[in-house]
């Protein structure tokens, strides 16, 4: 219980801002692992366009497990706001295309984001998974909690991509608590 509460409190930490000395937002954070994603840095990149990149997860939870990231540095799903709905939908579209290319039916596709502090890298990344999971312990890392009473999601450290879109469209922010 103490661990859960300390993690919950930590989830409200201020966002890391990536601004230069003149106060201009920087699209690239030199210390960020995913800002430096490249084949030369050991990433198996399977998709790339002007704004997004996708690569294989280094610790896959399912046979097909990819991460879709924006090339512009965004700290996490908690940083997203209503204008970011289009970005999230584009990330989802890339995810569906990748899994469909491997013959994964829509009913076996799962996509979502870990919510800080329950994430490992502070750069927005969409988990794109072709089910089934490799083990029950892996499956427990990606719990989707349905919302109720006016909330799109319940208490959970993972948010489904559609829940994310609904939350943002209502002008709210994604968090561990119901939202």
C-alpha positions in Angstrom: 0.0 0.0 0.0 2.8 2.4 0.9 4.5 1.7 -2.5 1.3 2.3 -4.4 0.7 5.6 -2.6 4.2 6.8 -3.1 4.0 6.0 -6.8 0.6 7.7 -7.0 2.0 10.8 -5.4 5.0 10.7 -7.8 2.6 10.6 -10.7 1.7 14.2 -10.0 5.3 15.5 -10.3 5.8 18.5 -12.6 6.6 17.8 -16.2 10.1 18.0 -17.5 10.3 20.9 -19.8 12.5 20.8 -22.9 13.1 24.5 -23.5 16.3 26.2 -24.5 17.8 29.3 -22.8 15.5 31.5 -25.0 12.4 29.7 -23.8 11.8 28.0 -27.2 10.5 24.4 -27.0 13.1 21.9 -28.3 11.7 19.0 -30.3 14.7 16.8 -29.3 16.0 16.1 -25.9 19.7 14.9 -26.1 19.5 12.8 -22.9 16.3 10.9 -24.1 16.8 7.3 -25.2 13.9 7.5 -27.7 14.9 10.9 -29.1 18.2 9.0 -30.1 16.4 6.0 -31.6 18.3 4.8 -34.6 19.6 1.6 -36.2 23.1 2.6 -35.1 21.9 2.8 -31.5 20.4 -0.7 -31.6 16.8 -0.1 -32.5 15.1 -2.4 -35.0 13.1 0.3 -36.8 10.1 -1.1 -38.7 8.4 2.2 -39.7 9.3 5.8 -40.1 7.7 8.9 -41.6 8.2 12.7 -41.1 6.6 12.7 -37.6 6.6 9.1 -36.2 8.8 6.1 -35.8 8.1 2.5 -34.8 10.5 -0.2 -33.6 10.4 -3.6 -31.8 10.1 -3.5 -28.1 13.3 -4.7 -26.4 11.3 -6.8 -23.9 8.3 -8.0 -25.8 5.2 -9.0 -23.9 3.7 -10.7 -27.0 5.1 -12.2 -30.2 4.4 -8.9 -32.0 5.2 -6.0 -29.7 6.1 -2.6 -31.1 6.5 0.9 -29.8 5.2 3.9 -31.9 6.8 7.2 -30.9 6.6 10.8 -32.1 9.9 12.1 -33.3 9.2 15.3 -31.4 10.0 14.9 -27.7 6.8 14.6 -25.6 7.4 13.4 -22.1 4.4 11.1 -21.6 0.7 10.5 -22.0 0.2 12.8 -19.0 1.7 15.7 -21.2 -1.0 15.3 -23.8 -3.9 17.8 -24.3 -6.9 18.1 -26.5 -4.9 19.3 -29.6 -2.9 16.1 -29.4 -5.9 13.8 -30.3 -4.8 13.8 -34.0 -1.3 12.7 -33.0 -2.6 9.8 -30.9 -5.0 8.8 -33.6 -2.1 8.8 -36.2 0.0 6.7 -33.8 -3.0 4.2 -33.4 -3.4 4.1 -37.2 0.3 3.2 -37.7 -0.1 0.5 -35.0 -3.1 -1.1 -36.7 -1.2 -1.1 -40.0 1.9 -2.7 -38.6 -0.1 -5.5 -36.8 -2.4 -6.0 -39.9 0.8 -6.5 -42.0 1.7 -9.4 -39.8 -1.8 -10.9 -40.1 -3.0 -10.0 -36.6 -6.8 -9.6 -36.6 -8.3 -6.4 -35.0 -9.7 -8.5 -32.2 -6.2 -9.6 -31.2 -4.7 -6.1 -31.3 -4.1 -4.1 -28.1 -2.6 -0.6 -27.9 -2.0 1.8 -25.0 0.3 3.9 -22.9 1.8 3.4 -19.4 1.1 6.3 -17.1 3.9 7.8 -15.1 5.5 6.9 -12.8 4.8 3.4 -14.2 6.7 3.9 -17.4 10.4 3.1 -18.1 11.2 5.9 -20.6 10.0 9.5 -20.4 9.2 9.9 -24.1 5.7 9.2 -25.3 5.4 5.7 -26.7 2.4 3.7 -27.7 2.6 -0.1 -27.0 1.3 -1.9 -30.0 0.7 -5.6 -29.3 -0.5 -8.6 -31.2 -2.0 -10.9 -28.6 -1.8 -13.4 -27.0 0.7 -12.4 -24.4 3.8 -14.6 -23.9 2.9 -15.1 -20.2 0.4 -14.1 -17.5 3.1 -12.0 -15.8 3.5 -10.0 -19.0 -0.2 -9.6 -19.4 -0.5 -8.1 -15.9 1.8 -5.2 -17.0 -0.9 -3.9 -19.3 -4.2 -3.7 -17.3 -7.0 -1.8 -18.9 -9.6 -0.5 -16.4 -12.9 0.5 -17.9 -14.4 3.7 -16.6 -17.8 4.3 -15.1 -19.8 7.2 -13.8 -18.7 9.7 -16.4 -15.1 8.5 -16.5 -13.4 7.0 -19.6 -11.0 4.9 -17.5 -10.8 3.5 -14.0 -7.8 3.3 -11.6 -4.9 1.9 -13.6 -1.3 2.5 -14.6 -2.1 1.7 -18.3 -4.6 3.5 -20.6 -6.0 2.0 -23.8 -5.5 4.2 -26.9 -9.3 4.7 -27.3 -9.6 5.7 -23.6 -6.8 8.3 -24.2 -8.6 9.8 -27.2 -11.9 10.0 -25.2 -10.2 11.7 -22.2 -8.4 14.2 -24.4 -11.5 15.0 -26.5 -13.3 15.9 -23.2 -10.5 18.4 -22.4 -9.1 16.3 -19.6 -5.7 14.9 -18.8 -4.7 11.2 -18.5 -3.7 10.0 -15.1 -3.5 6.9 -12.9 -6.8 7.9 -11.1 -10.1 7.5 -12.9 -10.4 10.2 -15.6 
